[in-house]
Amino acid sequence: MDDSWLSLDGAAMIGPRNLFMALAGTNILLAVVLAYALAAPVWEPDPPFMTMKTRSAQEAAALPVIVPPADAFSDIAQRPLFSPSRTGIASDAAAQAALPPDIQLVGVIADAEQRIALVRVPGEPLAKALQVGGVVSGWRVADIQADRVVLEGAGGRVEFRLNANAAPKQPGPSPTSQ
């Protein structure tokens, strides 16, 4: 008896005939799939035909096109966009930096070692704590005293006093003598 199809430990292996049948079946399956892929019609989507609505003269007149004047583009013509020598326009930011910031001095905290100014900046919910050298609205804190803070910026030096924010005193009833 020829036991060449058995493994060394006696377990049965797939015989050559079974292996041949499995490979032949796989080939036939692949051939059928290939024939279907070549013979099957290709689906082409057919989008629905849509007509474009044209605007009437009245609708076009209701939506006027506003064309800016030619001199509005003179800055672009004088300073080409992709030119390496292009420089920026002097903007209002430089002018704004020259104006003192719109802040209110709320308080000053001072001890022997440091001084802190509490300032309220519009648009911020809480007061901001600043030390000498700190920056607020582009202005540097130059000095902090018990009743004032001095800021330096492009517009020079400006001083904010603590009592400048106090509401004017209302004349009250005069005390009566009894």
C-alpha positions as CSV (number, residue, x, y, z in Angstrom):
1,M,0.0,0.0,0.0
2,D,1.3,3.5,-1.0
3,D,1.1,5.8,2.0
4,S,2.8,8.8,0.3
5,W,-0.2,11.0,0.8
6,L,0.0,10.6,4.6
7,S,2.1,12.9,6.7
8,L,5.0,11.7,8.9
9,D,2.8,11.6,12.0
10,G,0.0,9.7,10.3
11,A,-2.5,12.6,9.8
12,A,-4.1,12.6,6.4
13,M,-3.1,15.3,4.0
14,I,-5.1,16.6,1.1
15,G,-4.4,14.3,-1.7
16,P,-3.2,15.4,-5.1
17,R,-6.6,14.7,-6.6
18,N,-8.5,16.7,-4.0
19,L,-6.0,19.6,-4.4
20,F,-6.5,19.5,-8.1
21,M,-10.3,19.6,-7.8
22,A,-10.1,22.6,-5.3
23,L,-7.9,24.6,-7.7
24,A,-10.0,23.8,-10.7
25,G,-13.2,24.9,-8.9
26,T,-11.5,28.2,-7.9
27,N,-10.4,28.8,-11.5
28,I,-13.9,28.1,-12.8
29,L,-15.5,30.5,-10.2
30,L,-13.0,33.2,-11.2
31,A,-13.7,32.7,-14.9
32,V,-17.4,33.1,-14.4
33,V,-16.9,36.3,-12.4
34,L,-14.6,37.7,-15.1
35,A,-17.1,36.8,-17.9
36,Y,-19.9,38.5,-16.0
37,A,-17.7,41.6,-15.5
38,L,-16.9,41.8,-19.2
39,A,-20.4,41.0,-20.5
40,A,-22.6,42.8,-18.0
41,P,-23.8,46.3,-19.0
42,V,-22.2,49.2,-17.3
43,W,-24.7,51.4,-15.4
44,E,-24.6,55.0,-16.5
45,P,-26.5,57.4,-14.3
46,D,-29.0,59.5,-16.2
47,P,-29.4,62.9,-14.4
48,P,-32.8,64.5,-14.7
49,F,-33.0,67.4,-17.2
50,M,-33.4,70.7,-15.4
51,T,-34.2,74.0,-17.0
52,M,-32.6,77.2,-15.7
53,K,-35.0,79.9,-14.8
54,T,-34.1,83.2,-16.5
55,R,-34.6,86.4,-14.7
56,S,-36.9,89.0,-16.1
57,A,-35.9,92.6,-16.5
58,Q,-37.9,93.5,-13.4
59,E,-36.1,90.9,-11.2
60,A,-32.8,92.0,-12.6
61,A,-33.6,95.7,-11.8
62,A,-34.7,94.8,-8.3
63,L,-31.1,93.4,-7.6
64,P,-28.8,96.2,-8.7
65,V,-25.1,95.6,-9.0
66,I,-23.1,98.3,-7.3
67,V,-19.8,98.7,-8.9
68,P,-17.2,100.7,-6.9
69,P,-15.5,103.6,-8.7
70,A,-12.2,103.0,-10.4
71,D,-10.3,105.2,-7.9
72,A,-11.2,102.8,-5.2
73,F,-8.6,100.4,-6.7
74,S,-5.9,103.0,-7.0
75,D,-4.1,101.7,-3.9
76,I,-3.9,98.3,-5.6
77,A,-2.6,99.8,-8.8
78,Q,0.1,101.8,-7.0
79,R,1.2,98.9,-4.8
80,P,1.0,95.6,-6.9
81,L,-0.2,92.8,-4.7
82,F,2.7,90.3,-5.5
83,S,5.5,92.8,-5.8
84,P,8.4,92.1,-3.4
85,S,8.8,95.8,-2.7
86,R,5.1,96.2,-1.6
87,T,4.7,98.0,1.7
88,G,1.8,98.3,4.0
89,I,-0.6,101.2,4.2
90,A,-0.3,103.5,7.2
91,S,-3.5,102.4,9.0
92,D,-5.6,103.8,11.7
93,A,-4.0,101.4,14.1
94,A,-1.0,103.7,14.4
95,A,-3.3,106.7,15.0
96,Q,-5.2,104.7,17.6
97,A,-2.0,103.7,19.4
98,A,-1.2,107.4,19.8
99,L,-4.5,107.9,21.7
100,P,-4.5,107.1,25.4
101,P,-6.4,103.9,26.2
102,D,-9.9,104.1,27.5
103,I,-9.3,102.6,30.9
104,Q,-10.4,103.3,34.5
105,L,-8.1,102.9,37.4
106,V,-10.1,100.9,39.9
107,G,-7.5,100.4,42.7
108,V,-3.9,100.1,43.6
109,I,-2.4,97.4,45.7
110,A,1.0,98.3,47.2
111,D,3.4,96.8,49.7
112,A,7.1,97.2,50.4
113,E,8.1,95.0,47.4
114,Q,5.7,95.5,44.6
115,R,2.8,97.6,43.3
116,I,-0.2,96.4,41.3
117,A,-2.7,98.6,39.5
118,L,-6.2,97.3,38.9
119,V,-7.6,98.8,35.7
120,R,-10.9,98.2,34.0
121,V,-10.7,97.9,30.2
122,P,-13.9,98.4,28.2
123,G,-15.2,95.1,26.8
124,E,-13.6,92.9,29.5
125,P,-15.7,91.7,32.4
126,L,-13.1,91.8,35.1
127,A,-10.4,94.4,36.1
128,K,-6.9,93.7,34.9
129,A,-4.0,93.6,37.3
130,L,-0.9,95.3,35.9
131,Q,2.6,95.8,37.3
132,V,5.3,98.2,36.2
133,G,6.3,97.2,32.6
134,G,3.0,95.6,31.9
135,V,1.0,96.5,28.7
136,V,-2.6,97.5,28.3
137,S,-4.1,98.5,25.0
138,G,-0.6,99.0,23.5
139,W,0.6,101.3,26.3
140,R,3.3,100.3,28.8
141,V,2.9,100.9,32.6
142,A,5.7,103.3,33.5
143,D,4.9,104.0,37.2
144,I,2.4,103.1,39.9
145,Q,1.7,105.3,42.8
146,A,-0.8,105.0,45.6
147,D,-3.3,107.2,43.8
148,R,-2.3,107.0,40.1
149,V,-0.8,105.0,37.3
150,V,1.3,106.4,34.5
151,L,1.3,104.8,31.1
152,E,3.8,105.5,28.2
153,G,2.9,104.9,24.6
154,A,3.2,106.4,21.1
155,G,1.3,109.4,22.2
156,G,3.6,110.2,25.1
157,R,2.9,109.8,28.9
158,V,-0.6,109.8,30.3
159,E,-1.6,109.6,34.0
160,F,-4.8,108.0,35.3
161,R,-5.8,109.0,38.9
162,L,-7.7,106.9,41.2
163,N,-10.2,109.6,42.3
164,A,-10.9,110.6,38.7
165,N,-13.4,107.8,38.5
166,A,-15.4,108.7,41.5
167,A,-18.9,109.8,41.0
168,P,-19.6,113.5,41.7
169,K,-20.9,114.0,45.2
170,Q,-24.6,114.8,45.4
171,P,-25.6,117.6,47.7
172,G,-27.4,116.0,50.5
173,P,-29.7,117.4,53.1
174,S,-27.9,119.7,55.5
175,P,-27.8,118.6,59.1
176,T,-30.2,120.4,61.3
177,S,-29.3,121.6,64.7
178,Q,-31.4,120.7,67.7
